[in-house]
């Protein structure tokens, strides 16, 4: 009986020791706080599942916000490798589509899409880029 308990404890220890947590992973809360620090006001929005900017990418559905009347989508992945796969998924799914103007921002495990439609506001672009640079670890 003691041997079985020891083996189970050893197995639990082994499994927990093998879990890989990305020390550079960024949370949604950190992203939202960084937007506030750049004085960029986000409003919660609904993810339009049938919309090109609301689809799952690499198994992740985005959090949707409105920034300056435009759509901002935030994808939070477990790692930067998963984020890269998400962006590749985007490229594959939209290769033959005609999309509105958008800009992609990437940092660690975060993928952001800002759909500005006609013309990108350089002030907002600069603030988003500063926010992304501030999140980089």
C-alpha positions in Angstrom: 0.0 0.0 0.0 2.8 2.4 0.9 4.5 1.6 -2.4 1.4 2.4 -4.4 1.0 5.8 -2.5 4.7 6.5 -3.2 4.3 5.7 -6.9 1.2 7.9 -7.2 2.9 10.8 -5.4 5.9 10.4 -7.7 3.6 10.4 -10.8 1.8 13.5 -9.6 5.2 15.2 -9.0 6.5 14.2 -12.4 3.4 15.4 -14.2 3.4 18.8 -12.5 7.1 19.3 -13.1 6.7 18.7 -16.8 4.1 21.4 -17.3 5.5 24.2 -19.5 4.3 27.7 -18.6 5.5 30.5 -20.9 7.1 33.0 -18.5 6.5 35.7 -21.2 2.8 35.0 -21.6 0.7 38.1 -21.5 -2.9 38.1 -20.1 -5.9 39.9 -21.5 -6.0 42.0 -18.4 -2.4 43.2 -19.1 -3.4 44.1 -22.7 -6.4 46.1 -21.5 -4.3 47.9 -18.9 -1.7 48.8 -21.5 -4.4 50.3 -23.7 -5.6 52.4 -20.7 -2.0 53.6 -20.1 -1.8 54.8 -23.7 -5.1 56.6 -23.2 -6.9 54.5 -25.7 -10.5 53.9 -24.7 -11.8 50.5 -25.5 -15.5 49.6 -25.5 -16.6 46.0 -25.3 -18.1 44.6 -28.5 -19.6 41.4 -29.6 -17.6 38.9 -31.6 -19.3 38.4 -34.9 -18.8 34.7 -35.5 -19.7 34.9 -39.1 -17.6 38.0 -39.7 -14.1 37.7 -41.2 -12.6 39.4 -38.1 -14.5 37.2 -35.6 -13.4 33.8 -36.7 -11.5 31.3 -34.6 -7.8 31.3 -35.4 -5.8 28.2 -34.4 -8.7 27.3 -32.1 -9.0 30.6 -30.3 -11.9 33.0 -30.6 -11.0 36.7 -30.0 -12.1 39.2 -27.5 -13.7 42.1 -29.4 -13.6 45.8 -28.6 -14.3 49.0 -30.3 -11.5 51.6 -30.6 -12.2 55.0 -32.2 -15.3 53.5 -33.8 -13.3 50.7 -35.4 -13.1 47.0 -34.5 -10.2 45.7 -32.4 -9.8 42.0 -31.9 -7.5 40.5 -29.3 -6.4 36.8 -29.5 -4.6 35.5 -26.4 -2.7 32.2 -27.1 -0.7 30.0 -24.7 2.6 30.7 -26.4 4.2 32.7 -29.2 4.3 29.6 -31.3 0.5 29.2 -31.0 0.2 32.9 -31.9 2.3 32.4 -35.1 0.0 29.5 -36.0 -3.0 31.7 -35.5 -1.6 34.3 -37.9 -0.8 31.6 -40.4 -4.4 30.3 -40.0 -5.6 33.9 -40.7 -3.5 34.1 -43.9 -4.8 30.7 -45.1 -8.5 31.6 -44.4 -8.4 35.0 -46.0 -6.0 34.3 -48.9 -8.8 34.6 -51.5 -10.9 37.2 -49.7 -11.2 40.9 -50.2 -10.8 42.5 -46.8 -11.1 46.0 -45.5 -8.0 47.8 -44.3 -6.5 46.3 -41.1 -3.3 46.1 -39.3 -1.9 43.2 -37.3 0.1 43.7 -34.1 2.0 40.8 -32.5 3.7 40.5 -29.2 4.7 37.3 -27.4 1.4 35.3 -27.2 -0.9 38.1 -28.2 -2.3 38.7 -31.7 -4.2 42.0 -32.3 -6.2 43.0 -35.4 -7.3 46.6 -35.8 -9.8 46.9 -38.7 -9.7 50.5 -39.6 -11.5 50.1 -42.9 -10.5 53.1 -45.0 -7.5 54.9 -43.6 -5.3 54.1 -40.6 -5.2 57.0 -38.0 -1.4 57.4 -37.5 -1.9 58.7 -33.9 -3.8 55.5 -32.9 -1.4 53.3 -34.8 1.5 54.9 -32.9 -0.2 54.4 -29.6 -1.1 50.8 -30.3 2.5 50.2 -31.4 3.8 51.8 -28.2 1.4 49.6 -26.2 2.7 46.5 -28.0 6.3 47.6 -27.4 5.5 48.1 -23.7 4.2 44.6 -23.4 7.2 43.0 -25.0 9.2 41.0 -22.5 
